[in-house]
Amino acid sequence: VLQVLKEKISVLPDNYRDALAADIDAIMYTTEGDVRIYYDDDGIKFVSILMRFWYLNGANLPDEVPGEAKVFQIMFGDESKKEKRHLLTANYEFQREFTEGAKPDWTITRIEHPRLLE
């Protein structure tokens, strides 16, 4: 996943790269989308969790990013100055081995930022 992500990011314009960054305080909502427990061919138990994030980002994106949420305009201080924020979504799937004695290390197996990484 990391190599694919590096390749995709390397060809993105700077404003789209900026839109991928989410400050922890800018995350508005999170929810788990899918939780699965499964076994591989050797009988090793795994758990997989898909997390969905909605976050505000001030990257300089077009007002109408196809398929994205509407642009929110937030005013700080002077009414004549408006700062645009996009409400963006991100989906991350995490996986780890869940057999007894396995290290509790999670691996990201899927990353989706709709309309930004397509």
Backbone atoms as SQL, in Angstrom:
CREATE TABLE atoms (id INTEGER PRIMARY KEY, chain TEXT, resi INTEGER, resn TEXT, atom TEXT, x REAL, y REAL, z REAL);
INSERT INTO atoms VALUES
  (1, 'A', 1, 'VAL', 'N', 0.828, -1.194, 0.000),
  (2, 'A', 1, 'VAL', 'CA', 0.000, 0.000, 0.000),
  (3, 'A', 1, 'VAL', 'C', 0.867, 1.250, 0.000),
  (4, 'A', 2, 'LEU', 'N', 1.942, 1.225, 0.776),
  (5, 'A', 2, 'LEU', 'CA', 2.796, 2.403, 0.890),
  (6, 'A', 2, 'LEU', 'C', 3.432, 2.777, -0.449),
  (7, 'A', 3, 'GLN', 'N', 3.900, 1.793, -1.202),
  (8, 'A', 3, 'GLN', 'CA', 4.520, 2.078, -2.496),
  (9, 'A', 3, 'GLN', 'C', 3.505, 2.660, -3.482),
  (10, 'A', 4, 'VAL', 'N', 2.308, 2.105, -3.521),
  (11, 'A', 4, 'VAL', 'CA', 1.253, 2.626, -4.402),
  (12, 'A', 4, 'VAL', 'C', 0.912, 4.057, -4.012),
  (13, 'A', 5, 'LEU', 'N', 0.814, 4.316, -2.710),
  (14, 'A', 5, 'LEU', 'CA', 0.509, 5.657, -2.230),
  (15, 'A', 5, 'LEU', 'C', 1.605, 6.643, -2.621),
  (16, 'A', 6, 'LYS', 'N', 2.861, 6.266, -2.457),
  (17, 'A', 6, 'LYS', 'CA', 3.979, 7.138, -2.835),
  (18, 'A', 6, 'LYS', 'C', 3.919, 7.486, -4.318),
  (19, 'A', 7, 'GLU', 'N', 3.613, 6.511, -5.159),
  (20, 'A', 7, 'GLU', 'CA', 3.527, 6.758, -6.599),
  (21, 'A', 7, 'GLU', 'C', 2.390, 7.716, -6.932),
  (22, 'A', 8, 'LYS', 'N', 1.233, 7.522, -6.315),
  (23, 'A', 8, 'LYS', 'CA', 0.089, 8.397, -6.572),
  (24, 'A', 8, 'LYS', 'C', 0.358, 9.817, -6.102),
  (25, 'A', 9, 'ILE', 'N', 0.941, 9.945, -4.919),
  (26, 'A', 9, 'ILE', 'CA', 1.198, 11.274, -4.364),
  (27, 'A', 9, 'ILE', 'C', 2.238, 12.029, -5.191),
  (28, 'A', 10, 'SER', 'N', 3.207, 11.313, -5.750),
  (29, 'A', 10, 'SER', 'CA', 4.279, 11.976, -6.496),
  (30, 'A', 10, 'SER', 'C', 3.777, 12.723, -7.727),
  (31, 'A', 11, 'VAL', 'N', 2.636, 12.358, -8.253),
  (32, 'A', 11, 'VAL', 'CA', 2.118, 13.028, -9.456),
  (33, 'A', 11, 'VAL', 'C', 0.975, 13.996, -9.150),
  (34, 'A', 12, 'LEU', 'N', 0.613, 14.129, -7.890),
  (35, 'A', 12, 'LEU', 'CA', -0.470, 15.041, -7.526),
  (36, 'A', 12, 'LEU', 'C', 0.008, 16.484, -7.499),
  (37, 'A', 13, 'PRO', 'N', -0.880, 17.411, -7.854),
  (38, 'A', 13, 'PRO', 'CA', -0.536, 18.822, -7.663),
  (39, 'A', 13, 'PRO', 'C', -0.432, 19.133, -6.158),
  (40, 'A', 14, 'ASP', 'N', 0.300, 20.182, -5.818),
  (41, 'A', 14, 'ASP', 'CA', 0.525, 20.535, -4.413),
  (42, 'A', 14, 'ASP', 'C', -0.773, 20.722, -3.635),
  (43, 'A', 15, 'ASN', 'N', -1.790, 21.353, -4.248),
  (44, 'A', 15, 'ASN', 'CA', -3.030, 21.603, -3.512),
  (45, 'A', 15, 'ASN', 'C', -3.740, 20.294, -3.147),
  (46, 'A', 16, 'TYR', 'N', -3.638, 19.270, -3.981),
  (47, 'A', 16, 'TYR', 'CA', -4.236, 17.975, -3.655),
  (48, 'A', 16, 'TYR', 'C', -3.432, 17.270, -2.570),
  (49, 'A', 17, 'ARG', 'N', -2.114, 17.427, -2.590),
  (50, 'A', 17, 'ARG', 'CA', -1.290, 16.858, -1.506),
  (51, 'A', 17, 'ARG', 'C', -1.660, 17.504, -0.181),
  (52, 'A', 18, 'ASP', 'N', -1.845, 18.830, -0.200),
  (53, 'A', 18, 'ASP', 'CA', -2.242, 19.547, 1.013),
  (54, 'A', 18, 'ASP', 'C', -3.590, 19.048, 1.537),
  (55, 'A', 19, 'ALA', 'N', -4.486, 18.706, 0.621),
  (56, 'A', 19, 'ALA', 'CA', -5.826, 18.240, 1.011),
  (57, 'A', 19, 'ALA', 'C', -5.789, 16.870, 1.686),
  (58, 'A', 20, 'LEU', 'N', -4.734, 16.100, 1.467),
  (59, 'A', 20, 'LEU', 'CA', -4.620, 14.787, 2.095),
  (60, 'A', 20, 'LEU', 'C', -4.292, 14.880, 3.581),
  (61, 'A', 21, 'ALA', 'N', -3.705, 15.987, 3.994),
  (62, 'A', 21, 'ALA', 'CA', -3.288, 16.156, 5.391),
  (63, 'A', 21, 'ALA', 'C', -4.483, 16.542, 6.252),
  (64, 'A', 22, 'ALA', 'N', -4.649, 15.826, 7.348),
  (65, 'A', 22, 'ALA', 'CA', -5.741, 16.127, 8.271),
  (66, 'A', 22, 'ALA', 'C', -5.158, 16.343, 9.667),
  (67, 'A', 23, 'ASP', 'N', -5.293, 17.541, 10.155),
  (68, 'A', 23, 'ASP', 'CA', -4.888, 17.823, 11.522),
  (69, 'A', 23, 'ASP', 'C', -5.867, 17.111, 12.457),
  (70, 'A', 24, 'ILE', 'N', -5.381, 16.573, 13.548),
  (71, 'A', 24, 'ILE', 'CA', -6.229, 15.817, 14.479),
  (72, 'A', 24, 'ILE', 'C', -7.432, 16.639, 14.940),
  (73, 'A', 25, 'ASP', 'N', -7.251, 17.943, 15.113),
  (74, 'A', 25, 'ASP', 'CA', -8.349, 18.809, 15.550),
  (75, 'A', 25, 'ASP', 'C', -9.352, 19.096, 14.443),
  (76, 'A', 26, 'ALA', 'N', -8.989, 18.808, 13.192),
  (77, 'A', 26, 'ALA', 'CA', -9.881, 19.071, 12.057),
  (78, 'A', 26, 'ALA', 'C', -10.768, 17.874, 11.724),
  (79, 'A', 27, 'ILE', 'N', -10.549, 16.742, 12.397),
  (80, 'A', 27, 'ILE', 'CA', -11.386, 15.568, 12.147),
  (81, 'A', 27, 'ILE', 'C', -12.723, 15.794, 12.842),
  (82, 'A', 28, 'MET', 'N', -13.775, 15.840, 12.036),
  (83, 'A', 28, 'MET', 'CA', -15.099, 16.162, 12.541),
  (84, 'A', 28, 'MET', 'C', -15.872, 14.925, 13.005),
  (85, 'A', 29, 'TYR', 'N', -15.619, 13.795, 12.345),
  (86, 'A', 29, 'TYR', 'CA', -16.402, 12.592, 12.653),
  (87, 'A', 29, 'TYR', 'C', -15.628, 11.365, 12.205),
  (88, 'A', 30, 'THR', 'N', -15.709, 10.303, 12.972),
  (89, 'A', 30, 'THR', 'CA', -15.123, 9.023, 12.583),
  (90, 'A', 30, 'THR', 'C', -16.133, 7.920, 12.870),
  (91, 'A', 31, 'THR', 'N', -16.068, 6.875, 12.075),
  (92, 'A', 31, 'THR', 'CA', -16.911, 5.712, 12.305),
  (93, 'A', 31, 'THR', 'C', -16.245, 4.498, 11.691),
  (94, 'A', 32, 'GLU', 'N', -16.518, 3.351, 12.261),
  (95, 'A', 32, 'GLU', 'CA', -16.004, 2.133, 11.651),
  (96, 'A', 32, 'GLU', 'C', -16.993, 1.710, 10.571),
  (97, 'A', 33, 'GLY', 'N', -16.449, 1.359, 9.409),
  (98, 'A', 33, 'GLY', 'CA', -17.303, 0.990, 8.289),
  (99, 'A', 33, 'GLY', 'C', -17.493, -0.505, 8.165),
  (100, 'A', 34, 'ASP', 'N', -16.499, -1.264, 8.584),
  (101, 'A', 34, 'ASP', 'CA', -16.563, -2.707, 8.435),
  (102, 'A', 34, 'ASP', 'C', -15.561, -3.322, 9.404),
  (103, 'A', 35, 'VAL', 'N', -15.983, -4.317, 10.139),
  (104, 'A', 35, 'VAL', 'CA', -15.100, -5.052, 11.034),
  (105, 'A', 35, 'VAL', 'C', -15.234, -6.525, 10.658),
  (106, 'A', 36, 'ARG', 'N', -14.094, -7.153, 10.328),
  (107, 'A', 36, 'ARG', 'CA', -14.119, -8.558, 9.917),
  (108, 'A', 36, 'ARG', 'C', -13.079, -9.344, 10.694),
  (109, 'A', 37, 'ILE', 'N', -13.437, -10.554, 11.040),
  (110, 'A', 37, 'ILE', 'CA', -12.494, -11.519, 11.597),
  (111, 'A', 37, 'ILE', 'C', -12.448, -12.674, 10.615),
  (112, 'A', 38, 'TYR', 'N', -11.244, -13.079, 10.228),
  (113, 'A', 38, 'TYR', 'CA', -11.116, -14.153, 9.252),
  (114, 'A', 38, 'TYR', 'C', -9.845, -14.942, 9.513),
  (115, 'A', 39, 'TYR', 'N', -9.770, -16.094, 8.870),
  (116, 'A', 39, 'TYR', 'CA', -8.616, -16.982, 8.993),
  (117, 'A', 39, 'TYR', 'C', -7.975, -17.157, 7.627),
  (118, 'A', 40, 'ASP', 'N', -6.637, -17.181, 7.581),
  (119, 'A', 40, 'ASP', 'CA', -5.964, -17.451, 6.312),
  (120, 'A', 40, 'ASP', 'C', -5.895, -18.967, 6.092),
  (121, 'A', 41, 'ASP', 'N', -5.235, -19.389, 5.019),
  (122, 'A', 41, 'ASP', 'CA', -5.160, -20.806, 4.667),
  (123, 'A', 41, 'ASP', 'C', -4.432, -21.641, 5.719),
  (124, 'A', 42, 'ASP', 'N', -3.582, -20.991, 6.539),
  (125, 'A', 42, 'ASP', 'CA', -2.849, -21.708, 7.582),
  (126, 'A', 42, 'ASP', 'C', -3.573, -21.688, 8.926),
  (127, 'A', 43, 'GLY', 'N', -4.777, -21.129, 8.958),
  (128, 'A', 43, 'GLY', 'CA', -5.553, -21.079, 10.196),
  (129, 'A', 43, 'GLY', 'C', -5.194, -19.937, 11.115),
  (130, 'A', 44, 'ILE', 'N', -4.418, -18.973, 10.621),
  (131, 'A', 44, 'ILE', 'CA', -4.045, -17.818, 11.436),
  (132, 'A', 44, 'ILE', 'C', -5.212, -16.821, 11.425),
  (133, 'A', 45, 'LYS', 'N', -5.563, -16.345, 12.614),
  (134, 'A', 45, 'LYS', 'CA', -6.708, -15.451, 12.783),
  (135, 'A', 45, 'LYS', 'C', -6.278, -13.993, 12.591),
  (136, 'A', 46, 'PHE', 'N', -7.082, -13.256, 11.826),
  (137, 'A', 46, 'PHE', 'CA', -6.836, -11.837, 11.575),
  (138, 'A', 46, 'PHE', 'C', -8.096, -11.028, 11.862),
  (139, 'A', 47, 'VAL', 'N', -7.900, -9.766, 12.173),
  (140, 'A', 47, 'VAL', 'CA', -9.010, -8.836, 12.283),
  (141, 'A', 47, 'VAL', 'C', -8.709, -7.663, 11.348),
  (142, 'A', 48, 'SER', 'N', -9.751, -7.177, 10.701),
  (143, 'A', 48, 'SER', 'CA', -9.630, -6.057, 9.768),
  (144, 'A', 48, 'SER', 'C', -10.709, -5.038, 10.120),
  (145, 'A', 49, 'ILE', 'N', -10.315, -3.765, 10.203),
  (146, 'A', 49, 'ILE', 'CA', -11.256, -2.698, 10.550),
  (147, 'A', 49, 'ILE', 'C', -11.127, -1.581, 9.518),
  (148, 'A', 50, 'LEU', 'N', -12.241, -1.211, 8.920),
  (149, 'A', 50, 'LEU', 'CA', -12.280, -0.082, 7.992),
  (150, 'A', 50, 'LEU', 'C', -12.781, 1.130, 8.767),
  (151, 'A', 51, 'MET', 'N', -11.959, 2.174, 8.819),
  (152, 'A', 51, 'MET', 'CA', -12.332, 3.409, 9.509),
  (153, 'A', 51, 'MET', 'C', -12.596, 4.498, 8.483),
  (154, 'A', 52, 'ARG', 'N', -13.662, 5.259, 8.731),
  (155, 'A', 52, 'ARG', 'CA', -14.023, 6.387, 7.865),
  (156, 'A', 52, 'ARG', 'C', -13.872, 7.677, 8.663),
  (157, 'A', 53, 'PHE', 'N', -13.238, 8.646, 8.015),
  (158, 'A', 53, 'PHE', 'CA', -12.973, 9.939, 8.646),
  (159, 'A', 53, 'PHE', 'C', -13.561, 11.055, 7.785),
  (160, 'A', 54, 'TRP', 'N', -14.140, 12.064, 8.423),
  (161, 'A', 54, 'TRP', 'CA', -14.561, 13.285, 7.749),
  (162, 'A', 54, 'TRP', 'C', -13.789, 14.413, 8.413),
  (163, 'A', 55, 'TYR', 'N', -13.102, 15.205, 7.588),
  (164, 'A', 55, 'TYR', 'CA', -12.256, 16.250, 8.161),
  (165, 'A', 55, 'TYR', 'C', -12.342, 17.526, 7.342),
  (166, 'A', 56, 'LEU', 'N', -12.127, 18.646, 8.028),
  (167, 'A', 56, 'LEU', 'CA', -12.102, 19.951, 7.371),
  (168, 'A', 56, 'LEU', 'C', -10.673, 20.257, 6.958),
  (169, 'A', 57, 'ASN', 'N', -10.533, 20.797, 5.748),
  (170, 'A', 57, 'ASN', 'CA', -9.203, 21.100, 5.239),
  (171, 'A', 57, 'ASN', 'C', -9.268, 22.400, 4.446),
  (172, 'A', 58, 'GLY', 'N', -8.260, 23.232, 4.625),
  (173, 'A', 58, 'GLY', 'CA', -8.222, 24.530, 3.960),
  (174, 'A', 58, 'GLY', 'C', -7.387, 24.557, 2.695),
  (175, 'A', 59, 'ALA', 'N', -7.098, 23.390, 2.104),
  (176, 'A', 59, 'ALA', 'CA', -6.310, 23.351, 0.865),
  (177, 'A', 59, 'ALA', 'C', -7.025, 24.134, -0.225),
  (178, 'A', 60, 'ASN', 'N', -6.250, 24.668, -1.122),
  (179, 'A', 60, 'ASN', 'CA', -6.790, 25.476, -2.215),
  (180, 'A', 60, 'ASN', 'C', -7.322, 24.566, -3.322),
  (181, 'A', 61, 'LEU', 'N', -8.485, 23.977, -3.083),
  (182, 'A', 61, 'LEU', 'CA', -9.126, 23.105, -4.066),
  (183, 'A', 61, 'LEU', 'C', -10.197, 23.883, -4.817),
  (184, 'A', 62, 'PRO', 'N', -10.558, 23.421, -5.990),
  (185, 'A', 62, 'PRO', 'CA', -11.672, 24.067, -6.693),
  (186, 'A', 62, 'PRO', 'C', -12.939, 23.978, -5.841),
  (187, 'A', 63, 'ASP', 'N', -13.842, 24.951, -6.012),
  (188, 'A', 63, 'ASP', 'CA', -15.086, 24.933, -5.234),
  (189, 'A', 63, 'ASP', 'C', -15.887, 23.658, -5.465),
  (190, 'A', 64, 'GLU', 'N', -15.820, 23.135, -6.645),
  (191, 'A', 64, 'GLU', 'CA', -16.556, 21.920, -6.972),
  (192, 'A', 64, 'GLU', 'C', -15.590, 20.793, -7.305),
  (193, 'A', 65, 'VAL', 'N', -15.143, 20.077, -6.291),
  (194, 'A', 65, 'VAL', 'CA', -14.346, 18.880, -6.515),
  (195, 'A', 65, 'VAL', 'C', -15.361, 17.779, -6.785),
  (196, 'A', 66, 'PRO', 'N', -15.346, 17.172, -7.977),
  (197, 'A', 66, 'PRO', 'CA', -16.376, 16.194, -8.310),
  (198, 'A', 66, 'PRO', 'C', -16.514, 15.119, -7.233),
  (199, 'A', 67, 'GLY', 'N', -17.744, 14.907, -6.789),
  (200, 'A', 67, 'GLY', 'CA', -18.019, 13.856, -5.827),
  (201, 'A', 67, 'GLY', 'C', -17.746, 14.227, -4.384),
  (202, 'A', 68, 'GLU', 'N', -17.214, 15.412, -4.133),
  (203, 'A', 68, 'GLU', 'CA', -16.908, 15.797, -2.762),
  (204, 'A', 68, 'GLU', 'C', -18.073, 16.559, -2.135),
  (205, 'A', 69, 'ALA', 'N', -17.964, 16.805, -0.865),
  (206, 'A', 69, 'ALA', 'CA', -18.967, 17.564, -0.144),
  (207, 'A', 69, 'ALA', 'C', -18.882, 19.041, -0.518),
  (208, 'A', 70, 'LYS', 'N', -19.895, 19.771, -0.159),
  (209, 'A', 70, 'LYS', 'CA', -19.927, 21.206, -0.435),
  (210, 'A', 70, 'LYS', 'C', -18.823, 21.923, 0.333),
  (211, 'A', 71, 'VAL', 'N', -18.489, 23.099, -0.136),
  (212, 'A', 71, 'VAL', 'CA', -17.479, 23.912, 0.521),
  (213, 'A', 71, 'VAL', 'C', -18.148, 24.716, 1.626),
  (214, 'A', 72, 'PHE', 'N', -17.561, 24.677, 2.811),
  (215, 'A', 72, 'PHE', 'CA', -18.034, 25.492, 3.914),
  (216, 'A', 72, 'PHE', 'C', -17.200, 26.755, 3.952),
  (217, 'A', 73, 'GLN', 'N', -17.827, 27.879, 4.244),
  (218, 'A', 73, 'GLN', 'CA', -17.064, 29.104, 4.430),
  (219, 'A', 73, 'GLN', 'C', -17.190, 29.507, 5.888),
  (220, 'A', 74, 'ILE', 'N', -16.049, 29.648, 6.521),
  (221, 'A', 74, 'ILE', 'CA', -16.008, 29.978, 7.936),
  (222, 'A', 74, 'ILE', 'C', -15.411, 31.368, 8.065),
  (223, 'A', 75, 'MET', 'N', -16.054, 32.219, 8.857),
  (224, 'A', 75, 'MET', 'CA', -15.530, 33.575, 9.052),
  (225, 'A', 75, 'MET', 'C', -14.797, 33.655, 10.380),
  (226, 'A', 76, 'PHE', 'N', -13.596, 34.208, 10.332),
  (227, 'A', 76, 'PHE', 'CA', -12.819, 34.462, 11.534),
  (228, 'A', 76, 'PHE', 'C', -12.586, 35.955, 11.623),
  (229, 'A', 77, 'GLY', 'N', -12.988, 36.571, 12.716),
  (230, 'A', 77, 'GLY', 'CA', -12.745, 38.005, 12.905),
  (231, 'A', 77, 'GLY', 'C', -13.545, 38.859, 11.953),
  (232, 'A', 78, 'ASP', 'N', -12.860, 39.581, 11.091),
  (233, 'A', 78, 'ASP', 'CA', -13.457, 40.527, 10.158),
  (234, 'A', 78, 'ASP', 'C', -14.399, 39.821, 9.191),
  (235, 'A', 79, 'GLU', 'N', -15.634, 40.321, 9.063),
  (236, 'A', 79, 'GLU', 'CA', -16.622, 39.710, 8.166),
  (237, 'A', 79, 'GLU', 'C', -16.209, 39.770, 6.702),
  (238, 'A', 80, 'SER', 'N', -15.334, 40.690, 6.357),
  (239, 'A', 80, 'SER', 'CA', -14.924, 40.819, 4.957),
  (240, 'A', 80, 'SER', 'C', -13.939, 39.733, 4.535),
  (241, 'A', 81, 'LYS', 'N', -13.387, 39.017, 5.506),
  (242, 'A', 81, 'LYS', 'CA', -12.424, 37.958, 5.194),
  (243, 'A', 81, 'LYS', 'C', -13.071, 36.608, 5.472),
  (244, 'A', 82, 'LYS', 'N', -13.192, 35.804, 4.442),
  (245, 'A', 82, 'LYS', 'CA', -13.762, 34.472, 4.603),
  (246, 'A', 82, 'LYS', 'C', -12.695, 33.434, 4.276),
  (247, 'A', 83, 'GLU', 'N', -12.656, 32.398, 5.072),
  (248, 'A', 83, 'GLU', 'CA', -11.704, 31.324, 4.852),
  (249, 'A', 83, 'GLU', 'C', -12.471, 30.072, 4.446),
  (250, 'A', 84, 'LYS', 'N', -12.126, 29.496, 3.295),
  (251, 'A', 84, 'LYS', 'CA', -12.820, 28.312, 2.806),
  (252, 'A', 84, 'LYS', 'C', -12.280, 27.055, 3.468),
  (253, 'A', 85, 'ARG', 'N', -13.181, 26.159, 3.749),
  (254, 'A', 85, 'ARG', 'CA', -12.822, 24.835, 4.260),
  (255, 'A', 85, 'ARG', 'C', -13.602, 23.802, 3.462),
  (256, 'A', 86, 'HIS', 'N', -12.922, 22.743, 3.063),
  (257, 'A', 86, 'HIS', 'CA', -13.572, 21.624, 2.385),
  (258, 'A', 86, 'HIS', 'C', -13.817, 20.521, 3.406),
  (259, 'A', 87, 'LEU', 'N', -14.971, 19.901, 3.341),
  (260, 'A', 87, 'LEU', 'CA', -15.244, 18.730, 4.151),
  (261, 'A', 87, 'LEU', 'C', -14.877, 17.523, 3.296),
  (262, 'A', 88, 'LEU', 'N', -13.786, 16.850, 3.667),
  (263, 'A', 88, 'LEU', 'CA', -13.255, 15.739, 2.883),
  (264, 'A', 88, 'LEU', 'C', -13.424, 14.426, 3.635),
  (265, 'A', 89, 'THR', 'N', -13.374, 13.339, 2.886),
  (266, 'A', 89, 'THR', 'CA', -13.490, 12.021, 3.503),
  (267, 'A', 89, 'THR', 'C', -12.229, 11.207, 3.243),
  (268, 'A', 90, 'ALA', 'N', -11.966, 10.295, 4.157),
  (269, 'A', 90, 'ALA', 'CA', -10.840, 9.376, 4.003),
  (270, 'A', 90, 'ALA', 'C', -11.245, 8.041, 4.613),
  (271, 'A', 91, 'ASN', 'N', -10.866, 6.958, 3.954),
  (272, 'A', 91, 'ASN', 'CA', -11.123, 5.611, 4.452),
  (273, 'A', 91, 'ASN', 'C', -9.789, 4.893, 4.599),
  (274, 'A', 92, 'TYR', 'N', -9.565, 4.351, 5.782),
  (275, 'A', 92, 'TYR', 'CA', -8.337, 3.599, 6.056),
  (276, 'A', 92, 'TYR', 'C', -8.733, 2.228, 6.605),
  (277, 'A', 93, 'GLU', 'N', -8.152, 1.202, 6.029),
  (278, 'A', 93, 'GLU', 'CA', -8.399, -0.146, 6.527),
  (279, 'A', 93, 'GLU', 'C', -7.150, -0.623, 7.265),
  (280, 'A', 94, 'PHE', 'N', -7.344, -1.098, 8.482),
  (281, 'A', 94, 'PHE', 'CA', -6.267, -1.584, 9.326),
  (282, 'A', 94, 'PHE', 'C', -6.442, -3.082, 9.536),
  (283, 'A', 95, 'GLN', 'N', -5.328, -3.796, 9.606),
  (284, 'A', 95, 'GLN', 'CA', -5.371, -5.240, 9.806),
  (285, 'A', 95, 'GLN', 'C', -4.283, -5.647, 10.785),
  (286, 'A', 96, 'ARG', 'N', -4.565, -6.669, 11.563),
  (287, 'A', 96, 'ARG', 'CA', -3.544, -7.245, 12.423),
  (288, 'A', 96, 'ARG', 'C', -3.855, -8.709, 12.680),
  (289, 'A', 97, 'GLU', 'N', -2.805, -9.429, 13.004),
  (290, 'A', 97, 'GLU', 'CA', -2.984, -10.833, 13.386),
  (291, 'A', 97, 'GLU', 'C', -3.625, -10.855, 14.765),
  (292, 'A', 98, 'PHE', 'N', -4.555, -11.769, 14.952),
  (293, 'A', 98, 'PHE', 'CA', -5.330, -11.786, 16.186),
  (294, 'A', 98, 'PHE', 'C', -5.232, -13.123, 16.911),
  (295, 'A', 99, 'THR', 'N', -4.228, -13.926, 16.562),
  (296, 'A', 99, 'THR', 'CA', -4.035, -15.188, 17.272),
  (297, 'A', 99, 'THR', 'C', -3.321, -14.906, 18.589),
  (298, 'A', 100, 'GLU', 'N', -3.512, -15.790, 19.544),
  (299, 'A', 100, 'GLU', 'CA', -2.908, -15.597, 20.855),
  (300, 'A', 100, 'GLU', 'C', -1.388, -15.526, 20.743),
  (301, 'A', 101, 'GLY', 'N', -0.809, -14.521, 21.405),
  (302, 'A', 101, 'GLY', 'CA', 0.635, -14.345, 21.406),
  (303, 'A', 101, 'GLY', 'C', 1.166, -13.492, 20.268),
  (304, 'A', 102, 'ALA', 'N', 0.317, -13.116, 19.312),
  (305, 'A', 102, 'ALA', 'CA', 0.770, -12.279, 18.190),
  (306, 'A', 102, 'ALA', 'C', 0.994, -10.847, 18.670),
  (307, 'A', 103, 'LYS', 'N', 1.946, -10.159, 18.047),
  (308, 'A', 103, 'LYS', 'CA', 2.202, -8.757, 18.372),
  (309, 'A', 103, 'LYS', 'C', 0.967, -7.926, 18.002),
  (310, 'A', 104, 'PRO', 'N', 0.638, -6.932, 18.813),
  (311, 'A', 104, 'PRO', 'CA', -0.550, -6.110, 18.528),
  (312, 'A', 104, 'PRO', 'C', -0.259, -4.979, 17.536),
  (313, 'A', 105, 'ASP', 'N', 0.486, -5.282, 16.482),
  (314, 'A', 105, 'ASP', 'CA', 0.846, -4.271, 15.484),
  (315, 'A', 105, 'ASP', 'C', -0.201, -4.233, 14.373),
  (316, 'A', 106, 'TRP', 'N', -0.679, -3.042, 14.073),
  (317, 'A', 106, 'TRP', 'CA', -1.661, -2.848, 13.009),
  (318, 'A', 106, 'TRP', 'C', -0.937, -2.450, 11.732),
  (319, 'A', 107, 'THR', 'N', -1.444, -2.926, 10.602),
  (320, 'A', 107, 'THR', 'CA', -0.920, -2.579, 9.288),
  (321, 'A', 107, 'THR', 'C', -2.038, -1.927, 8.487),
  (322, 'A', 108, 'ILE', 'N', -1.726, -0.838, 7.808),
  (323, 'A', 108, 'ILE', 'CA', -2.714, -0.217, 6.921),
  (324, 'A', 108, 'ILE', 'C', -2.705, -1.010, 5.622),
  (325, 'A', 109, 'THR', 'N', -3.869, -1.545, 5.248),
  (326, 'A', 109, 'THR', 'CA', -3.963, -2.362, 4.040),
  (327, 'A', 109, 'THR', 'C', -4.694, -1.664, 2.907),
  (328, 'A', 110, 'ARG', 'N', -5.361, -0.566, 3.211),
  (329, 'A', 110, 'ARG', 'CA', -6.057, 0.184, 2.156),
  (330, 'A', 110, 'ARG', 'C', -6.190, 1.632, 2.588),
  (331, 'A', 111, 'ILE', 'N', -5.962, 2.539, 1.640),
  (332, 'A', 111, 'ILE', 'CA', -6.116, 3.970, 1.869),
  (333, 'A', 111, 'ILE', 'C', -6.959, 4.528, 0.728),
  (334, 'A', 112, 'GLU', 'N', -8.031, 5.229, 1.075),
  (335, 'A', 112, 'GLU', 'CA', -8.874, 5.856, 0.054),
  (336, 'A', 112, 'GLU', 'C', -9.156, 7.302, 0.447),
  (337, 'A', 113, 'HIS', 'N', -8.864, 8.188, -0.456),
  (338, 'A', 113, 'HIS', 'CA', -9.256, 9.584, -0.349),
  (339, 'A', 113, 'HIS', 'C', -10.034, 9.883, -1.628),
  (340, 'A', 114, 'PRO', 'N', -11.345, 9.632, -1.631),
  (341, 'A', 114, 'PRO', 'CA', -12.127, 9.779, -2.858),
  (342, 'A', 114, 'PRO', 'C', -11.880, 11.122, -3.545),
  (343, 'A', 115, 'ARG', 'N', -11.705, 11.035, -4.839),
  (344, 'A', 115, 'ARG', 'CA', -11.513, 12.186, -5.740),
  (345, 'A', 115, 'ARG', 'C', -10.152, 12.845, -5.602),
  (346, 'A', 116, 'LEU', 'N', -9.371, 12.503, -4.603),
  (347, 'A', 116, 'LEU', 'CA', -8.045, 13.077, -4.466),
  (348, 'A', 116, 'LEU', 'C', -6.967, 12.114, -4.942),
  (349, 'A', 117, 'LEU', 'N', -7.153, 10.830, -4.731),
  (350, 'A', 117, 'LEU', 'CA', -6.143, 9.836, -5.083),
  (351, 'A', 117, 'LEU', 'C', -6.565, 8.941, -6.240),
  (352, 'A', 118, 'GLU', 'N', -7.591, 9.305, -6.962),
  (353, 'A', 118, 'GLU', 'CA', -8.034, 8.445, -8.060),
  (354, 'A', 118, 'GLU', 'C', -7.164, 8.590, -9.280);
